[in-house]
């Protein structure tokens, strides 16, 4: 794992890691667990109104 102490990192550090990983050309050195932690963090910090908007948009796309 690249980020062994993920649970101890501040949200600011987690955000920076997510941003850095998203800009990498490949994620070969990043484990599945690292990527899963990053995704869970991003989903958890998404604001409620953003989630509502995404779910509405998804419902509209499904009906088209």
RAPE-V601749 format. One record per residue. N is the residue number from 1. RES is the residue in three letters. D_LAST is the distance of its C-alpha to the last C-alpha in whole Angstrom. Layout:
((N:RES:D_LAST) (N:RES:D_LAST))
This chain:
((1:UNK:42) (2:UNK:42) (3:UNK:41) (4:UNK:44) (5:UNK:44) (6:UNK:40) (7:UNK:41) (8:UNK:44) (9:UNK:42) (10:UNK:41) (11:UNK:38) (12:UNK:39) (13:UNK:40) (14:UNK:37) (15:UNK:35) (16:UNK:37) (17:UNK:37) (18:UNK:33) (19:UNK:33) (20:UNK:35) (21:UNK:34) (22:UNK:30) (23:UNK:33) (24:UNK:34) (25:UNK:34) (26:UNK:34) (27:UNK:35) (28:UNK:37) (29:UNK:40) (30:UNK:37) (31:UNK:37) (32:UNK:34) (33:UNK:35) (34:UNK:36) (35:UNK:32) (36:UNK:31) (37:UNK:33) (38:UNK:32) (39:UNK:28) (40:UNK:29) (41:UNK:31) (42:UNK:28) (43:UNK:26) (44:UNK:29) (45:UNK:29) (46:UNK:26) (47:UNK:26) (48:UNK:25) (49:UNK:23) (50:UNK:21) (51:UNK:20) (52:UNK:19) (53:UNK:17) (54:UNK:16) (55:UNK:15) (56:UNK:13) (57:UNK:11) (58:UNK:10) (59:UNK:9) (60:UNK:7) (61:UNK:5) (62:UNK:6) (63:UNK:4) (64:UNK:0))
